[in-house]
Amino acid sequence: MQRVLWFGLLLVPLLGCVKPRPIPHGAAAIVLRHTAGGVLALQGDQDVARADAERQMQAHCQGPHRILDQGNVAVGQEAETKSTIIAYRIIYKCASDASPP
């Protein structure tokens, strides 16, 4: 039992040194979704993430959709470095509701 406790005490500080790994392949994360469209954030490899976004938009809209806007958006600020956190986002509308804005 003492060995497990000592091992745990030695291991816990090392866990703080491990950085989260970036998404190796890419994916589109849902930021906002409603019946007429939504917003997706691309993460990792942009080509793979864009293909995932296209698949998600197609599935959500059950067919055609229209991309209204896409690009880098400031989404926050690093506390320590005060640097701006940027994310690539896609705003889309389903075709049944895709009349020009």
C-alpha positions as CSV (number, residue, x, y, z in Angstrom):
1,M,0.0,0.0,0.0
2,Q,2.8,2.4,0.8
3,R,4.5,1.7,-2.5
4,V,1.3,2.7,-4.3
5,L,1.1,5.9,-2.3
6,W,4.7,6.8,-3.0
7,F,4.4,6.0,-6.6
8,G,1.3,8.2,-6.8
9,L,3.1,11.0,-5.1
10,L,5.9,10.8,-7.6
11,L,3.6,10.5,-10.6
12,V,1.2,13.3,-9.9
13,P,3.8,16.2,-10.3
14,L,4.9,14.6,-13.6
15,L,1.4,14.7,-15.0
16,G,1.5,18.5,-14.9
17,C,4.4,18.4,-17.4
18,V,2.4,16.6,-20.1
19,K,1.0,19.0,-22.7
20,P,-2.3,18.1,-24.4
21,R,-1.6,16.8,-27.9
22,P,-3.1,18.7,-30.9
23,I,-5.7,16.9,-33.0
24,P,-3.4,15.0,-35.4
25,H,-5.9,14.6,-38.3
26,G,-8.4,17.4,-38.0
27,A,-12.1,17.7,-37.2
28,A,-14.9,20.1,-37.2
29,A,-16.4,20.9,-33.8
30,I,-19.9,22.2,-33.3
31,V,-20.0,25.7,-31.9
32,L,-23.6,26.5,-32.5
33,R,-26.4,24.5,-34.2
34,H,-30.1,25.3,-34.8
35,T,-32.7,24.1,-37.3
36,A,-31.7,26.5,-40.1
37,G,-27.9,26.2,-39.9
38,G,-25.0,26.6,-37.5
39,V,-21.3,27.4,-36.8
40,L,-18.4,24.9,-37.0
41,A,-14.8,25.4,-35.7
42,L,-12.1,23.6,-37.7
43,Q,-9.4,22.0,-35.6
44,G,-6.1,20.3,-36.7
45,D,-5.4,19.5,-40.3
46,Q,-7.5,22.0,-42.3
47,D,-8.2,19.8,-45.3
48,V,-9.4,16.9,-43.1
49,A,-11.3,19.3,-40.8
50,R,-13.0,20.9,-43.9
51,A,-14.1,17.5,-45.2
52,D,-15.5,16.7,-41.8
53,A,-17.3,20.1,-41.7
54,E,-18.8,19.4,-45.2
55,R,-20.0,16.0,-44.0
56,Q,-21.6,17.5,-40.8
57,M,-23.3,20.3,-42.7
58,Q,-24.6,17.8,-45.3
59,A,-26.0,15.5,-42.6
60,H,-27.4,18.4,-40.5
61,C,-29.2,20.0,-43.4
62,Q,-30.2,16.7,-44.9
63,G,-28.8,17.9,-48.2
64,P,-27.8,21.2,-49.7
65,H,-26.4,24.0,-47.6
66,R,-24.8,27.4,-48.2
67,I,-21.7,28.7,-46.4
68,L,-22.4,32.3,-45.4
69,D,-19.0,33.2,-44.0
70,Q,-15.8,31.5,-43.0
71,G,-12.4,32.6,-41.7
72,N,-10.3,33.2,-38.6
73,V,-12.1,34.6,-35.5
74,A,-10.6,35.8,-32.2
75,V,-12.2,33.5,-29.6
76,G,-10.2,34.4,-26.5
77,Q,-6.9,35.5,-24.9
78,E,-4.1,33.5,-23.2
79,A,-4.0,34.6,-19.6
80,E,-0.2,34.4,-19.2
81,T,1.0,35.7,-22.5
82,K,-2.0,38.0,-23.3
83,S,-1.9,36.6,-26.9
84,T,-5.1,36.3,-28.9
85,I,-6.5,32.8,-29.5
86,I,-7.7,32.4,-33.1
87,A,-10.1,29.7,-34.4
88,Y,-11.2,29.1,-38.0
89,R,-15.0,29.0,-38.2
90,I,-17.6,28.3,-40.8
91,I,-21.1,29.8,-40.6
92,Y,-23.7,28.0,-42.8
93,K,-27.4,27.9,-43.6
94,C,-29.4,24.9,-44.8
95,A,-30.6,25.2,-48.4
96,S,-34.3,25.4,-47.5
97,D,-33.5,28.6,-45.6
98,A,-30.5,29.8,-47.8
99,S,-32.0,32.9,-49.3
100,P,-29.4,35.7,-49.7
101,P,-28.7,37.6,-46.5
